[in-house]
Amino acid sequence: MNLEFWDKARAYHGHECPGLAIGVKICEAVVEKMNVSPAFNEELVCITENDACGVDAIQALMNCTIENGNLIYNNNDKQVFTVIKYGSGQCMRFSLKIGNKAMERRYYQEYLLSASVDDLFDCEEVSVPLP
């Protein structure tokens, strides 16, 4: 887990929770799978299919916000995030493989933060037109 990501996201969101952990791990996945600098520098667009806590991590860490026009909200109530990298046009869809099936909240959060990106998400290259 990237502790710097976690601390920054938690400060932005106001508390820690499993949803925020999902967002932090999405940001780690973007760095790992899309070869993006952890500084992000407004080079990304994120299409989120939910309005849960993880979106705050996206805003805090990837600098994707509705105000900046690089955070697009499509409500499907799914833990799915599609990220587009300007310049290269690379686009990846990250979808959470499994939700919390019966774990206590704190144990689920610990699991999310310690699991690998590949254990948590289906990551696939997709084609989405730039907004």
Rosetta blueprint (number, residue, H / E / L):
1 M L
2 N L
3 L H
4 E H
5 F H
6 W H
7 D H
8 K H
9 A H
10 R H
11 A H
12 Y H
13 H H
14 G L
15 H L
16 E L
17 C L
18 P H
19 G H
20 L H
21 A H
22 I H
23 G H
24 V H
25 K H
26 I H
27 C H
28 E H
29 A H
30 V H
31 V H
32 E H
33 K H
34 M H
35 N L
36 V L
37 S L
38 P L
39 A L
40 F L
41 N L
42 E L
43 E L
44 L E
45 V E
46 C E
47 I E
48 T E
49 E L
50 N L
51 D L
52 A L
53 C L
54 G H
55 V H
56 D H
57 A H
58 I H
59 Q H
60 A H
61 L H
62 M H
63 N L
64 C L
65 T L
66 I L
67 E L
68 N L
69 G L
70 N L
71 L E
72 I E
73 Y E
74 N L
75 N L
76 N L
77 D L
78 K L
79 Q L
80 V E
81 F E
82 T E
83 V E
84 I E
85 K E
86 Y L
87 G L
88 S L
89 G L
90 Q L
91 C E
92 M E
93 R E
94 F E
95 S E
96 L E
97 K L
98 I L
99 G L
100 N L
101 K L
102 A L
103 M L
104 E L
105 R H
106 R H
107 Y H
108 Y H
109 Q H
110 E H
111 Y H
112 L H
113 L H
114 S H
115 A L
116 S L
117 V H
118 D H
119 D H
120 L H
121 F E
122 D E
123 C E
124 E E
125 E E
126 V L
127 S L
128 V L
129 P L
130 L L
131 P L
